[in-house]
Structures are given as structure tokens and as C-alpha cells.
């Protein structure tokens, strides 16, 4: 992987003094993942280019166990610019990064006409522009195409930056933004990374419009670290979380409204022993636990990792015994029947059915309505008609959704299931309703028909 | 003196301290059969005589007794058992496990007991304690029967105790030594004519009395017996006629009969009890009125003598009128009898006012086949190794028999509807997944699958459950998953990591003398199930997922079905399970290729020329970059070769256009596993499909090699070199004999080893893997784990096919398929 730094300042060869690397030599440095070279493909009076070339040794890279997923034996690390290059840059241009120069101190202080080229860098033209343009660079990013047999753009661009900047600033921008664009670190991100970020970001990061994204990605998406870093940047702007899937303004309130609607429905049927089927990370469980009316709460999910998240969220290991006795987490798959789910007042399927393949839905119906047979079942699912209100949403609301139903489709399903398993059902909307499309979420409340037994 | 004790019972020894209970127990039973209160006191309190520990000691003793009885083991309790509350605890444990409680009382003179007590240093109580015990014993003797002890033996005095001999008696329901063969006949309900036709159809010869009434039937086959599941009477036209025939057959030893609820009710009526005259009983009584009173008396005796269920044929077969759950097999208690006669109800009633039956068969997991009647059903259907034979003859249905052990069903239709049913007959299972319970697959599981034994760790099961629950096709259709396959031993041939010579050597070492080399298609593994009727058809991936979604899978299946159709008649099966590769790779794995392989190619092909151009200019300036430039030049060549390797498996497809299937094994059909067929057979069938629809099916090139013939090996090597040079993935070398090939000791051998091409392996091991130093290192790869995993998954898969062929319950097939999926979560180098 490679980056080049060119200046047309005269004499351009002064670049050698600023970088403390003589243009007449090939400099090589041993770095943990291979060998870094600094060499000058051109060194004229009017134009001088320093190249940092990192010859990655895949064997040594693989030896760093934490670095990448074990299964990824073949990867782009030897070719694309990443934190490997950034680390090498910090090592070989240490004093230049600090803005220090023994031989040309005055030159280190001033902006010079510079060109930076990173021939292979992960990122889209848009993102690269958003990150570098606010720093005073003119950005030319050319998407790298796949071969015609595959077709389309790869995830890389060939990046060319031009501008009048101090060499130290240019190097610091690259030091921070290369790993940000690559969105991965080859080493474990510890709290001292915050310090590195703030040091390299001094003077430009606090005012950067994408500082949230930069901090989050630089700190390997460790929320706590990113928040600390952003607070330390002493900005007067409030910290907002980046939202991946839906517009921020809509998403959080809808989740809350949905939870409230489910809680209201549970209160309506006076449930005290409740199943949360497909409990996920435990958002609803936490709300249920707060209300003492719920004496037995069981969270069930198919994914063990999700259940571990829920256990952490509920702080199960630290709850007092009486509280803890009220809640249990179990792994189950709703396409099997499960005796542990029998005998509850109510079962909640909040945003769950749309994650089941349609042909497998009857199995879930049998398991829940036929076998577990709770007194009430509360089902919520997206109303696909409402999707037109989500700007930029193509396809379904979540990548794992197997279907999203219109109100008519959901009602037809609910009516059939109710008739087949001896329940009555009412349907309501959740979230702000629109006259034409209805509410974003639809909720069905099934209650069992009380049977007279002989 | 002979003491009769049922083979399975809870024996309580009763006697005062010093009466010789422990000595008696030691003499007659194994130490592990005897649970002594002294021992349990010692266990919980370090002191056998610490009476304050008795409460805890008995709690543990009852627990252990319960575990033993649940497992069907005779258990003897050595304690004084002089007080009714102590005995009540034992009776309760016995009842909970439906075994008979037995009391053996050792009654010795108090003076002798005192003498013995004084000889023991650890007994410190006084004479008055012994006197009190003796008083308790006297009082107890009269109470034992009332307390529920079904057999009470009192041994008086030292001599009787010394002379006692234990004799074990079988329970009435134990007919394990009866091996049949049997013709098990469903609910007759007075349909004598149909019973006669059925017996005749089953080749029984009817014997008639002077009035022409059948009174017995004989079968030419030695030892064949008829077994009646009860409900001989009521509703139908000739209940006495049916009784006469069945009673005659039972008396002659030609038949076995269990009672149904209708016999039970009839007997109660005949015994003078007040019963409701409903459900066809009045008709029977009217018919019996016309009979001789002596016959009616015989009927009463006959019914009173019937045993509610039988365990037959070494425990492989259980017959009870309303079925029987596993815990009750071979047990004796009121509730076992009640279950056998009436079944279990949920307490709810259905829309016709009839009790809702608890679906015990759905939960049945026993190894014995349970054959029963009681609930009329339109078609007899095996559910979890149980079958209901009541096909509603009296309601105008049919009278059905099950032949055992062949499991063949034979039926005759009813001549007419003799009685109108209260509700229409409903099939036993109408819902999907009814047979599959989450408890069948979760948690740590030990599985004996016939070809070996394996343990599925709970965490692997949890991972598999997630895949199965979120992504897989209906687990009841998912009857098989392809096992992983090990590569051949690393080759020493210069420049190669895998080479045919090591593949041949591997199989030779395994004791195989003839192999088939099959072209390895680089696509996505696909298992296809197609049937003549089209119902239950599916195509799934190696992890059990649907392929493209219904909109493409359905038309794909339809085309496969069309090509396969002639084979259904030829192979005498309604469906076929086919192992295949779906091509091209990009059809299913397009995003994988793009996101994991092509990105590396794209990055490398952009980065290396850029770096080389920098070095070029530096060299022009006179800098010494020669060695670095050579290295990067080599890399540039390698990345081009790498890109060419994955590109070979990318072909344009549009919907199903361009998609083909390369079938290479026909795994199973109805009632048969084809694992023993050789690969010529499999590939010949595959060729037929290619001929039938050359656009949809891709042929599999192959070469048969006799491992004793070096020329044949050389030819196959040449063939492999040509194929892989043209972009082929490589080949799989399989024992020619077929999937179930074994070595001389009868152990399964690997069903095949893969031998992948030199260029293909760049995708797996990286563009630069062919460098000598890298190859040397890669040759050290450890294949042991992968091989053992491959063999285990293969065995599990074969066992799944066997169970499928035997028509085993869905959960028995599913547990194996699930275990294959769970095995895939084991950490094994994914490059192998």
C-alpha cells in the first residue's frame, strides 16, 4: 500500500528536510506488519514527491491474531490504505507530524502547495469528499471498478488531494482519516487512542462537521470512548448518535411508542405472567421489570448472543434476588414447540414475525397459538404502506425482514390465526397515523376465547 | 418358604432393630439393589445412628429409589419401616413410578433382637426402645394391606427367615418372550363380518361351530398370533359373534387381547353396576339377551381376565387400547390401566362436546412401537413410532390390521355405516412441525447413530438452533445435510499443496481398491427433494437454507421434477433425494465473491501497478529499488492469477437462466437409502437427467481408477492437470463402492477426499501461496480434526437416510440432521 506526498514549493526538494528523509536514498524501516520504505520517485527543484510504501508481509499480519477475523485468510490488507499505513506514517514521519523541523523550522510553519495521492483507499467518493473537503483540500476521488465480469464499483477509490496546507497538517489528516475511511483497526483500541485522536486532531477535528463519524470510527465504534472523545473536544454542539438505518428523528420515538403500546395492551388484558418472544437485546424486558405487576417475565430469543446482551442490559447478575426471580432468559426457536412457553397470561411478539420466512410462519403459529397457548398474544409488525414516508428507504426497513405487510395483509393473517386457534383479535396502529398510509407500526391483540369445560 | 416378588417392585423390609434385615438383604440381593437407611444417614451426617439426620436421609433415599424405579430396577429398602408415615413415603415413591410395593416382614422374638443389639457397639439405645418397636411391628402387621402394599410376606422366626427363597414373577403385561409374528387388529365394534373378511385376507382359516359361527381361527404360519387392541363390542351388528371368535382364539392361544373402554363398561354392567346406557351399549346388551346365559357369564369372565396392556417381542412392541406413554410401559398401577383404557384428556371439550385428548403420541420418544386404537382416524399414520389402527369400521370406514414385524397395513372396507359418528373423523396430525420439540435438540446430547457415537456440546446445539430457527427450511423436510469433506493429505510434489497422488494414497491406505474420480464443480452445494406429487419438495443449501426464495426455487424444482419423473416408476418411489452442485458459483454466492474475493483482486490490481510506477521512476533516478521491484512484480503476477481464479466461477445469470445443477448422488427414495449403490449407478442416473434436460443439468466428468494400476493413476493425474489448468476446481476421489463404503473391519471410510487445483487454491490460501516457503509451511496443515469431523457428519447423514428409509419418526431424523449442523460450529480451519 502506498501514499505519495508532492510539493511544488521551490525548492521542492526542501520536502526532504521537512520529512527528515534524504531524497537521494531509499529509506527502509521495520514495522510490526512488514517493511516501510520512503523513497522519492521525483526530486526536482520545481516538484518533489515522497512515497511511503508499506510492503505488508501477510505472514506477520496473520500472526497478529486480534487483527482480523480468523476466517479471512485472504484480504485486502496488503493493498489498501488502512491503519497499517497510518501506523507506519506515524513511525517514519514522527517529527514532521509534530510540525517540527530542525533544518527548515520556518518552512514547517507555513502552508505549501501540496498534492497527496492514495491510490487504493476504502470509501465512497461522497464520504471521502465529506471528510477531506472541510479541511481545505480539493478532492478528486475516482472509484476503482471491478473487472467487467463482476461489474460495478468496488469499495475503493483512488484519492488525489490538492491544496495549500502545512505538511504537518496534511500528515495529521492522513494519520486520522485513513483508518477512519478504512473503518477498521489492526490493533486493539484502548482508551489511550482517545489521546492520539485528540493530539492529531488538534486544530481541525473540533470544527469538523463529521467529527462524530470520525470519532466513532477512529475509536472502533466503542461508544463510550467516542462519547468521551467528543466531550473532550469541548464543542458547544450537542453530541448526536449516528443512526444507521432510519432517519434519526423518527426512529427512537417509534420504538418507544411501540413499547408503550405493548405495555398498554398487556395492562388491558391484566397479564402478570408474560413471555417476550424474540426479546432481542431486552428493551421491552427492562420496561416489564420496572413494573411490579409483572410477576413472571420470560425473555426468549433464538440467538444466544442476543440473550447475553439482554442479560447485560438487565444487569441480571447484579439484580437483587427478589427482582431476579421475576425474570428468566431462555433460548428457543419459535418453529419448534416448547413446553417451557406454556401457561402464560400473555405472549408478546414485538417486531418478530417479519423475521420469519413466510413458509415457516405456520410453524410459529402452531408453536405460539397452538402449543404455548397464552391467554393473550400481542403481535407488532411494520405497516409497509407507511414506508413511503421514509426518505431514501429502498426495500424493507431492515435487512433481515423477510416480508412487510400492508394493513389488509396483516388483518387477513390475524383473522385467520384467531379463527384457527380460538382467539378473538383487534388491530390498532402504533405511531403517528397518516390519513392514507396509516401508522408506521401495526399491533394485533389476540385474546383467547374462554372455553367452558365439561 | 418361597417369597414371590414381582420383577419390578419396591420391596420394603419391615422389622425391629436386630431382626436381621441387613443380613437378609445381603443374602438375597446385590448391594446396589439395597438402600439402607443407616447408609443414607451416614451419607448426609457422617453417623449411621444419628437419628436427627433421618429426615434428610430418607429424602435422599426416596430420591435414589425413584431414579432406580424410573429406570425399571428392583429396589429394596432396608429400614425398620415400623411406622405408617415411613411406609407411606415408600408407597408414594412406588406409585409415582407405577410399580408394586411389596412388604417383607421379619418377625423375630424381641429377646433375640435384644441379644443381637447388645453385641453391637454402635447401638446404644435401651431395651425399652426395642419393646416399643416390637409393639409398632404388631400394630403394623394389620395395616400393610390398607396402606397399599400389594404383596405382604411375613417370615416368623429365625428358621423361616433362613429358609426363605425369593422367586421373581413376571408382571401379567410382560409378554416380551412372545415374538409373533402378529396381526394386530383395530377396533372391531361388533363388525363380525368385516373381522371375518380381514382374518381371511390375512390368510387365517376360520373354524366354525355346528351353527356355522366362527369360534376360532388358525394360521398356517408357525406361531403367528392375532392381537386385538380392544373395543370388540358396541355399536355394531354382532358384538356376541365378535366376542365368540376372539374368546375362542384367545383360549386356543391363537390370539392376544387387551380390553377397550367398551369392554370395561360392558363388564361393569354385567357385574351389576350402574352405567349409562349410551355409545352403543344398549345394542350389545340386546344382542347378548339372545345368547345363552352361560355365554354371557363366559364373556364376563373373559373381560375380567383381560390385562390392560402388553409388552411384546423383546420390548419392541406395546399394545394398549388407547395407547401408552413410555413411562407406563410394563408398569402396573391404576393410572397405567386407566391410560391404557381411556387415554389422557386435557380437561377441555371440543365443539362436539367430546373430551379433548392429550396428544401423548406427539410427545412419544420411546423405542418401542406402540399400537393402539380408540380414536377413529381416516388413515392409519405412524407418529413417533406409534400408530392408531381404529379406522372407524363401525362408522363405515374400514377394519385395519398391522402386520408385525413387517409393519404392513392390511384393511377391509366396512360393508356399510352401522352407526353415525358424533364428529367427523379427523386425521391425527394436521399441523406442521407437530413432531418436533425443542427439547429434542437443545442442550448437551449424546447420540448413538449406529455408525458411531457422538456428543453434541450444548453451545454447538445453541448455534445450530439459531441457524435452524432463523434460516432453515421446514425441519421436517430437511432430512439430510451434506457432510463436510476433507482434502487429501498435503502433497510433496513440487509446486503443489494438493495432488492426485496423495488422494490416491489416502484411499489406498483406507483399504479402498477402486475409486471414482469425479470432477469437482465449483458452485453451491444443493440438496434437492422432488416427488411425483410435488408436495413437500424443497431445495436447500449445505446449512439447510432455502436457495433463492420461493419465486425461483419453485420453478427450479418444477423443472427438476419434470426430468426426474421417469425415475419414480423405475425406482418404485414417490420421491427422490438428490445431492448436487448448483452452478455457477456466482448465482448464489454473488455477493460473497464480490465482498470477499473480488475486492481483494480490485485493490491489488490497482495498488501494485501504482507502486511499481513509483519504483520505476525511483529507479530512473538511480535509486536502488531492484529487489523491492522484483517482489512487487511477483505480487502483481500473483494477484492477476488470483483474480483469474475466482473469475472462472462467475457467469452471468438472470433468474434461472444460466443456472444449472450437477447431480452426483441419489441419496434416498421412499423406504430406501441408496447409500449402498455404487457410483456407476449414481452417475448413470445423473447422466439420464442431463439427457432429459441438458440445459438444466450439467454432467459430472469422471474416471474410474483401479488403485493397483499405476497407468490408470497416471491417466487420472493427467486428466486432473488438464481440468484444473482450464480453471476447474479439481476433483473428488470417492470409493467406487458407494457412500456406505467400509474398510475390511467394517468401519466407514471417508466418502471421498477432495483434491483441489493449484490455481483454485489461490482463492483459499491467498494469491502468493505457491511460493516455495509458503507451500512448505502450508504442507504442515493438520487434517486430523477435519477428517474426524467429515467422517462423523458422514455417519450421521447415512444414519439419517437409514432412519428415513425405516419411516422413523421425524424427530429421530431431525436429531441427526441437527447434529450435523451443530458439528459445523466446531472450530476447524475453514480453508480445509
Interface residues (C-beta under 8 A of the other chain):
Chain A: X1 X2 X4 X24 X25 X26 X37 X39 X40 X41 X42 X43 X51 X53 X55 X58 X59 X70 X71 X72 X73 X74 X75 X76 X78 X79 X80 X119 X120 X144 X145 X146 X147 X149 X150 X152 X154 X155 X156 X158 X302 X303 X304 X331 X332 X333 X334 X335 X336 X337 X338 X339 X340 X355 X357 X358 X359 X360 X362 X363 X366 X367 X370 X451 X452 X453 X454
Chain B: X347 X348 X349 X353 X355 X431 X432 X433 X434 X436 X437 X438 X439 X440 X441 X442 X459 X462 X463 X465 X466 X468 X469 X470 X471 X473 X474 X475 X546 X550 X593 X594 X596 X597 X598 X599 X600 X601 X602 X603 X604 X605 X606 X607 X608 X610 X611 X613 X614 X615 X616 X617 X618 X621 X623 X624 X625 X628 X631 X632 X635 X639 X642 X643 X647 X650 X763 X764 X765 X766 X767 X768 X774 X830 X831
